[in-house]
């Protein structure tokens, strides 16, 4: 198993592996997300306190989770690059950032739309919202750093190091509802899961898996394009393209 993982650090091996995997992941993601949306709209019950508006949870929560999870994945690739200097890890780091940024935007926008009918305002400087906004700025800053010079290999080390420094914001986001007195609800699953109807939990998990699979396929597509751009002079690229 370890040998197979190590082989994926080879650009041609990773490229052909990603090519075979993308359609499977995207197809499963689309089916899972479509079923999750249907399930959450027509099967899950109406919330006794919030009514129909709570259904934004099925978009907001997966996006919020993925915004943090993708950053953690980016940190893993940053650490791998810092230790072993593999092109694949640098490319996966870069490919993850735009998708993570978009998930953060979706989380912030849907959270604001959910906040208006429940809190009476689109935005408050709540600890969870503020740290999530900081995450968006971190994503945008990292994307900007990655585009500072035309030769991307020159910014790989700086990008990986800054990414690792930015990880400190992830536990602040996740535990903000514990550390500070916030308007934001507690953990959607885990500490408060006993208060959630089983149908809602099932719908939330299905939608989250669907969003995760779609994000994964998007990252792989972007990684393939970046890999071809970086390895354009390699023999395997000339024979493939």
N, C-alpha and C positions, 0 to 999 in steps of 0.2 A: 504493500500500500504506500509506504513511504517513498519507494523508488518511483512509483507512478506520479506522485506529487512532485518529486524532484524533476522528473521529465517534463512536467508542464512549464518549468522555467525556461525551456528551450523555445524561442519564438515560433519556429515552424510547427512544433508539436502543439503549442498552445493555440495557434491560429486554426489548425485543422480540428482540434478538439472543440474550440469555440464555435466553429462553423457547423459542426454536427449538433452541438447542444442548443444553439440559439432557437431553432425552429421548435424543438421539443419544449423548451422552457416557455417560449412565447405562446405556443398553442395551449399548454396546460394553464398558463397564467390567464389567458383570455377566457377559457372555459370556466375556470375557478372564479374569476372576477364577475363574469356574467351571471353565474349561478348565485354568487354571494349577493349581488345587487338585487336579483329577483327574490332571494330568500329574505333579505333585510327589508324589502318594500312590502312583500305580501304575506310573509309567514310570521315574522316577529311581531309581538304585540305592541300596542301603543303605550307609551310611557304615561303613568298615572299623573305625574306632575308636569312634565314638559310637553306632553302631547306628541304630535307628529314631528315637531322640530328636532327632537332628539336623534332622528335618523341620520343627521349629518355626522353623527358619531362613526358611522360605518366608512366614512371617507376620512374624517379628521384623525381618528385614532391610528389607523394604519399609516397615514402619512406622517404623523408625529413619531410613531415607532420607527419607521423606515428612515426618517431624517437622522435619528440618533444611530440606528444600526448601521447605516451606510457609512457614517463617519467612523464608527468603530472598525468596520472593514477596511476603510481607507487607512486608518492607523496601523492595522496589521500589515498591509502592503508597504506602508512607509517604514515600518520596523524591518521588514524583510529586505527592502531595498537598502536601508542603512547598514545592514549586516552583510548582505551578499551581493549587492549592486547588480541585480538582474534587471534586464530591460522590461521583462513581463511585469514585475512587481511595480516598477515606476509607471508603466502604462496603465495598469489596473488602478493605481492610485489616482492618476489623472482622469481616467474614465469614470470613476465613481463620483467625483466632485460635482459635475453638473446635475446628475440625477439626485444626489443628496440635497443640492440647493433647491431643486424644483419641489422635492418632497417637503422641504422646510417652508417654502412659499405656500404650498397647498395647505399645510398644517396651520400656518398663520392666518390665511384667508378664511378657511372653513371655521377656524376657532373664533375669528371675529364675527362671522355670520351667525355662529351659534351663540356668541356672547350677547348680541343685541337683544334677542327675546328673553334670555335668561338672566343677564346682568343689567340690562337696560342701556348698554353702551357697546360699541364695537371694540373698544380698546381700553384697557387699564394697565398701568405699569405694575402688573402682577409679576411675582418672581418667576413663575413658569413661562409666562409670555415673554418677559424680558430676556431670560436666558435662551429661549428659542430664537428670539430675534438676533441675539448675539451669535448664535450658531449660523444664521443666514449670513451675517457679516463675515464670519470666519470662512464659510464656503466661498463667498465672493472674493475675499482677499486671497485665498489659496488659488482660485482660478486665475486671478490677476497675476499672481506671482509666477504661475506656470506659463504665462504668455509674455513675460517680461523681455525675453530675447528669442530670436528665431530658432536658435539651436536649443531644443528642449532639454538635451542632456546636461546642459550647463546649469539648469535650475533644479534638477532632480534632487540633489542633496539638500538644498535650501527648502524645497517644497516638502520633502519628507520630514525634515526636522521641525518646521513650523506646524505641520499637521500633527505631529506627536505632542507638541506644546499645547495645541488647541484642544486636546482630549480632556483637559481639566474641566471644560464646560459641560461635558456629557453627564457626569454624575451630578453636577449642579442642576441640570435640567430635570433629571430623573427624580432626584430626591428633594427638589424645591418645595414640593407640597408637604414634606416632612420638616425641612429645615426652617421654613418661614410660614407665617400665617397668611395664606393666600386665598383668593376667591376661587381658584381653580379646584375642580374636584380631585379626589384622591386617585390612587392607581385604578385604572379601568379593569384590570384583572389582578388578582393576588389578594391584597389586603381587604378590598371591598367587594370581592367577587360574589360573596354570599348575598349581596343586595341586588345582584343582576340576574334577570330571568335567564334560564338555560337557553332559550331560543335566541336571546340577544347575544349571549356569549358565543354560541355556534356561528351566528351570522358574522360576528366580529372577527372570529378566527378565520372563517372562509375568505372574507374580504381581505384580511391581512395577508394571507397566503397568496391570494391572487395578485395583490399589489407588489408583494415581494418578488414573485416570479416575473412580472412585467418589468420591474426595475432591473432585475438580474439580466434579462434579455437585452434591455436597453444599454446597460453597462457593457455587455459583451459585444454588441454591435459597435459601440464607440471604441472599445478596446481594439477590435479588429482594424478599424480605420486608422487609429493611432499607430498600431504596430506596422501596418503597411507603409505609413508615412515615415516612420523612423527607420525601418529596415529596407527602404526602397532600393538600395544598392546591393542588397544581399542576393545570392544566387537563387535561394529558394523562392524569393518574391518574384524574380524574373520568370521562373518556370511556372509559378502559380498563376500570375496575372497574364 
